[in-house]
Amino acid sequence: MKYLFLILFLITLGGFFLFYNFKYLPLEEKIIKISDENLLWQKEVVELRQKLSEYENKNKGNFTYTFEFKELFLNEYSDTLNPVGEARLKSIIPSLKEDNNKVAIIFYGEDLELPTNLKKKFSTPYHFGLDRALIVFNYLIKMGFPKERLLIVNDCEKKNKKNVLEIQVLNY
């Protein structure tokens, strides 16, 4: 009898150790793994949401239509829009009006070699490109686009583009 209490205590202690080692520790390990995995997925979701919002913000306002001068005008050196060019400009006006963002008309024409009859009218190819941008600017206004949202920009850094006019919706 004297040892009965000690034996019961040791059996209970052994049962506790068996339970602790074979049931509790593996369960705790699984719980820790699941919580770590949960944290990992939460971080992944946050990163994906940030990427998605960046993508949506980029695409929300900043898109570009690119035209060569010969696509919009009767010929490369003409100052009259051709019917196809007018139709193309008219078709993009609804998408330009969707947001209240500014719209930049960017022209590239610095590398263009002007014929002698145009050299009298335009002192530099820059002025020739500016004239083309002004024609598109005035056409967009004539078609109902708000004048205060239009900008004319010359991008002289992009040397690989020649005789090109871009219409770009800006993010502001």
TAHU-V567420 format. One record per residue. N is the residue number from 1. OMEGA is omega in whole degrees, -180 to 180 (999 if undefined). BURIAL is b if it has 24 or more other ideal C-beta (glycine too) atoms within 12 Angstrom, else e. D_CENTER is the distance of its C-alpha to the mean C-alpha in whole Angstrom. Layout:
{{N:OMEGA:BURIAL:D_CENTER} {N:OMEGA:BURIAL:D_CENTER}}
This chain:
{{1:-177:e:83} {2:-179:e:83} {3:-178:e:80} {4:179:e:79} {5:179:e:76} {6:180:e:75} {7:178:e:75} {8:178:e:73} {9:179:e:71} {10:178:e:70} {11:178:e:69} {12:179:e:67} {13:177:e:65} {14:178:e:65} {15:178:e:63} {16:179:e:61} {17:177:e:60} {18:179:e:60} {19:-178:e:57} {20:-176:e:55} {21:-173:e:55} {22:179:e:54} {23:-173:e:53} {24:-178:e:51} {25:176:e:49} {26:177:e:48} {27:179:e:46} {28:179:e:45} {29:177:e:43} {30:180:e:42} {31:179:e:41} {32:179:e:39} {33:-179:e:37} {34:180:e:36} {35:175:e:35} {36:178:e:33} {37:178:e:31} {38:177:e:30} {39:178:e:29} {40:-180:e:27} {41:177:e:26} {42:177:e:25} {43:-180:e:23} {44:179:e:21} {45:179:e:20} {46:179:e:19} {47:-180:e:17} {48:177:e:15} {49:178:e:15} {50:179:e:13} {51:179:e:11} {52:180:e:10} {53:176:e:10} {54:-180:e:7} {55:180:e:5} {56:179:e:7} {57:178:e:6} {58:-176:e:2} {59:-178:e:4} {60:-175:e:7} {61:-168:e:8} {62:174:e:6} {63:-170:e:8} {64:169:b:11} {65:-179:b:14} {66:179:e:16} {67:168:b:20} {68:-180:b:23} {69:-177:b:26} {70:176:e:28} {71:-175:b:26} {72:-173:b:26} {73:-178:b:30} {74:170:e:33} {75:-174:e:33} {76:-176:b:31} {77:-177:b:34} {78:174:e:34} {79:178:b:33} {80:177:e:33} {81:176:b:30} {82:-178:e:31} {83:179:e:31} {84:178:e:29} {85:177:b:26} {86:180:b:27} {87:179:e:27} {88:178:b:23} {89:179:b:22} {90:-178:e:24} {91:-179:e:22} {92:-178:b:19} {93:179:b:20} {94:179:e:20} {95:177:e:16} {96:-178:b:16} {97:-175:e:18} {98:179:e:16} {99:176:e:15} {100:-180:e:17} {101:175:e:14} {102:179:b:16} {103:-179:b:15} {104:171:b:16} {105:-175:b:18} {106:-180:b:18} {107:176:b:21} {108:180:b:22} {109:-174:b:26} {110:-175:b:28} {111:-177:e:29} {112:176:b:31} {113:-177:e:34} {114:173:b:36} {115:-175:e:39} {116:180:e:42} {117:178:e:42} {118:179:b:39} {119:177:e:39} {120:-178:e:42} {121:-178:e:39} {122:-177:b:36} {123:180:e:37} {124:174:e:34} {125:176:b:31} {126:-180:e:29} {127:176:e:31} {128:178:b:31} {129:178:b:27} {130:178:b:27} {131:178:b:30} {132:179:b:27} {133:178:b:25} {134:178:e:27} {135:178:b:28} {136:177:b:25} {137:-179:b:24} {138:179:e:28} {139:179:b:27} {140:178:b:24} {141:179:e:27} {142:-180:e:29} {143:173:b:27} {144:178:e:27} {145:-177:b:23} {146:-176:e:24} {147:-176:e:25} {148:179:e:24} {149:-178:b:20} {150:175:b:20} {151:172:b:20} {152:-174:b:21} {153:172:b:20} {154:178:b:22} {155:-177:b:20} {156:-179:e:23} {157:-176:e:21} {158:-176:e:20} {159:-177:e:23} {160:-180:e:22} {161:179:b:21} {162:174:e:24} {163:-176:b:25} {164:175:b:22} {165:179:b:20} {166:173:b:17} {167:-172:b:16} {168:175:b:12} {169:-177:b:11} {170:-178:b:10} {171:177:e:9} {172:999:e:13}}
